[in-house]
Amino acid sequence: MVTQASDSLASMTSNSSGAAVSVAGPMAPTSSSLVNSTISHVTSVSNSTSPEEIFTIFLQTAAAKGITGACTFLALLITCHQIYTHIRYYSCPNEQRWIVRILFIVPIYSFDSWLSLMFINNDHYYVYFDSVRDCYEGMSF
């Protein structure tokens, strides 16, 4: 039994696509359960997903959109409150004008990035959101 299993494993080769195939030889059985299980194992390993595919799939889930939406909303609240306090207590206009300009980067970038994530599958809208973000980056810096 052990020699039959080693002979059937020795009679296996791989074709050009990397999948295991059995070669019919004088000592190789044509319908061995060991050969069939080895072929199915090699096929299942070659069909597995890579970490990059798992990452891109997570970006399209509702959980990812919910987490980014909550973080965007929190960033909008905090930054708008800071902008409001700087404008309300406008004691040093030369400095606070620049501080408010810098603070406006956060809500614009976070909201634009969140919208880009919402429309990540639709290239027609994604291009416009990316362009607005790039133009604002060039204007603010």
Stockholm file with secondary structure:
# STOCKHOLM 1.0

chainA/1-141         MVTQASDSLASMTSNSSGAAVSVAGPMAPTSSSLVNSTISHVTSVSNSTSPEEIFTIFLQTAAAKGITGACTFLALLITCHQIYTHIRYYSCPNEQRWIVRILFIVPIYSFDSWLSLMFINNDHYYVYFDSVRDCYEGMSF
#=GR chainA/1-141 SS CHHHHHHHHHTEEECTTSCEEECCCSSCCSSCHHHHHHHHHHHHHHTCCCHHHHHHHHHTSHHHHHHHHHHHHHHHHHHHHHHHHHHHTCSCHHHHHHHHHHHTHHHHHHHHHHHHHHTTTCHHHHHHHHHHHHHHHHHHC
#=GC SS_cons         CHHHHHHHHHTEEECTTSCEEECCCSSCCSSCHHHHHHHHHHHHHHTCCCHHHHHHHHHTSHHHHHHHHHHHHHHHHHHHHHHHHHHHTCSCHHHHHHHHHHHTHHHHHHHHHHHHHHTTTCHHHHHHHHHHHHHHHHHHC
//
